Amino acid sequence: MKISENARELLMDRFPFTEVSTQYIARFETRSGRELALEKDRTDAIYLWLQKYDQAFDGVQIKNKKYPGQAYGYKQNRNSNLNQKNTPKLKVGNKVFYLKIETLSSFKTVVDWYGGL
């Protein structure tokens, strides 16, 4: 089983009945209405899009090819599956964070923190 599949199962347990899925991403929503989107086919690590990230957890990196270590800006292009239909709060026009998470343990820490916002 891929690490992204394990991550998706954890998200389905943590945020039940909120999944919107495409071939490439699975979007979930917290109780407070924040979105998070998991890239489903990644095998080397867990890749997650969030509306907010202001923490420094072990095994977690903010990824951005254009501006390394920074959030994606409001006008910055991103994964085409992050659009009005699938992820209206993560689409272009919003500041978002793209995280590379090395382990399921680190992923659970991020998800627990984000779910509490």
Kinemage of the C-alpha trace (Angstrom):
@kinemage 1
@onewidth
@group {chain A} dominant
@subgroup {mainchain}
@vectorlist {calphas} color= white
{ca met a 1} P 0.000 0.000 0.000
{ca lys a 2} L 1.313 3.466 -0.919
{ca ile a 3} L 1.938 5.991 1.835
{ca ser a 4} L -0.653 8.264 0.181
{ca glu a 5} L -3.275 5.500 0.495
{ca asn a 6} L -2.560 5.191 4.217
{ca ala a 7} L -2.841 8.978 4.513
{ca arg a 8} L -6.178 8.969 2.695
{ca glu a 9} L -7.559 6.333 5.061
{ca leu a 10} L -6.514 8.461 8.017
{ca leu a 11} L -8.281 11.491 6.486
{ca met a 12} L -11.454 9.471 5.843
{ca asp a 13} L -11.496 8.502 9.534
{ca arg a 14} L -10.697 12.012 10.789
{ca phe a 15} L -13.073 13.913 8.455
{ca pro a 16} L -15.825 11.402 7.546
{ca phe a 17} L -18.287 12.098 4.722
{ca thr a 18} L -16.410 15.182 3.501
{ca glu a 19} L -14.298 13.636 0.728
{ca val a 20} L -14.478 15.016 -2.803
{ca ser a 21} L -12.167 12.993 -5.011
{ca thr a 22} L -10.719 13.172 -8.510
{ca gln a 23} L -8.245 10.822 -10.138
{ca tyr a 24} L -5.376 12.804 -8.613
{ca ile a 25} L -6.542 14.459 -5.391
{ca ala a 26} L -8.826 13.795 -2.439
{ca arg a 27} L -10.241 16.905 -0.760
{ca phe a 28} L -11.546 16.853 2.811
{ca glu a 29} L -13.064 19.505 5.052
{ca thr a 30} L -12.578 20.169 8.751
{ca arg a 31} L -15.439 20.918 11.141
{ca ser a 32} L -14.589 24.605 10.891
{ca gly a 33} L -14.877 24.457 7.075
{ca arg a 34} L -11.168 24.512 6.167
{ca glu a 35} L -10.188 22.448 3.158
{ca leu a 36} L -7.211 20.133 2.757
{ca ala a 37} L -6.297 18.199 -0.371
{ca leu a 38} L -4.155 15.084 -0.577
{ca glu a 39} L -2.275 14.140 -3.751
{ca lys a 40} L -3.321 10.508 -4.130
{ca asp a 41} L -0.658 8.977 -6.366
{ca arg a 42} L 2.519 10.104 -4.626
{ca thr a 43} L 4.786 7.316 -3.383
{ca asp a 44} L 7.906 8.999 -1.951
{ca ala a 45} L 6.074 11.077 0.696
{ca ile a 46} L 2.677 12.567 1.526
{ca tyr a 47} L 1.847 15.786 -0.350
{ca leu a 48} L -0.889 17.933 1.174
{ca trp a 49} L -2.446 21.296 0.311
{ca leu a 50} L -3.735 23.427 3.231
{ca gln a 51} L -5.301 26.846 3.689
{ca lys a 52} L -3.078 27.600 6.667
{ca tyr a 53} L 0.217 26.346 8.038
{ca asp a 54} L 2.219 28.301 10.604
{ca gln a 55} L 3.925 25.442 12.413
{ca ala a 56} L 7.307 23.730 12.262
{ca phe a 57} L 6.703 20.006 12.673
{ca asp a 58} L 9.484 17.439 12.221
{ca gly a 59} L 9.407 15.746 8.830
{ca val a 60} L 7.323 18.498 7.198
{ca gln a 61} L 8.526 20.889 4.497
{ca ile a 62} L 6.722 23.724 2.735
{ca lys a 63} L 7.182 23.136 -1.001
{ca asn a 64} L 7.011 25.799 -3.696
{ca lys a 65} L 9.130 25.575 -6.872
{ca lys a 66} L 8.944 29.301 -7.547
{ca tyr a 67} L 9.422 30.498 -3.947
{ca pro a 68} L 11.010 27.672 -1.899
{ca gly a 69} L 9.768 27.417 1.671
{ca gln a 70} L 6.891 29.858 1.127
{ca ala a 71} L 3.155 29.612 0.624
{ca tyr a 72} L 1.655 29.740 -2.853
{ca gly a 73} L 0.540 33.309 -3.477
{ca tyr a 74} L -2.971 34.334 -4.483
{ca lys a 75} L -2.125 34.451 -8.190
{ca gln a 76} L 0.411 31.612 -8.307
{ca asn a 77} L -0.478 28.610 -10.486
{ca arg a 78} L -0.861 25.257 -8.745
{ca asn a 79} L -2.202 21.749 -9.350
{ca ser a 80} L -5.018 22.038 -11.915
{ca asn a 81} L -7.269 19.814 -9.764
{ca leu a 82} L -7.384 22.623 -7.188
{ca asn a 83} L -10.260 24.429 -8.870
{ca gln a 84} L -13.707 25.871 -8.181
{ca lys a 85} L -15.438 22.502 -8.552
{ca asn a 86} L -13.123 20.424 -6.347
{ca thr a 87} L -11.438 22.799 -3.908
{ca pro a 88} L -12.860 26.325 -4.004
{ca lys a 89} L -10.826 27.431 -0.965
{ca leu a 90} L -7.528 26.073 -2.337
{ca lys a 91} L -7.816 27.277 -5.948
{ca val a 92} L -5.893 30.160 -7.524
{ca gly a 93} L -7.086 33.344 -5.833
{ca asn a 94} L -6.266 31.981 -2.373
{ca lys a 95} L -3.015 31.770 -0.454
{ca val a 96} L -2.272 28.084 0.193
{ca phe a 97} L 0.452 25.880 1.603
{ca tyr a 98} L 1.840 22.821 -0.158
{ca leu a 99} L 3.479 20.409 2.256
{ca lys a 100} L 5.757 17.422 1.753
{ca ile a 101} L 5.371 15.143 4.769
{ca glu a 102} L 7.887 12.338 5.246
{ca thr a 103} L 6.042 9.937 7.583
{ca leu a 104} L 2.531 8.943 8.636
{ca ser a 105} L 3.391 10.009 12.173
{ca ser a 106} L 4.254 13.534 11.005
{ca phe a 107} L 1.141 13.530 8.801
{ca lys a 108} L -1.054 12.642 11.771
{ca thr a 109} L 0.488 15.516 13.759
{ca val a 110} L -0.317 17.980 10.951
{ca val a 111} L -3.858 16.626 10.521
{ca asp a 112} L -4.578 16.746 14.267
{ca trp a 113} L -3.318 20.349 14.437
{ca tyr a 114} L -5.222 21.443 11.298
{ca gly a 115} L -8.419 19.730 12.415
{ca gly a 116} L -8.340 21.748 15.624
{ca leu a 117} L -8.277 25.149 13.902
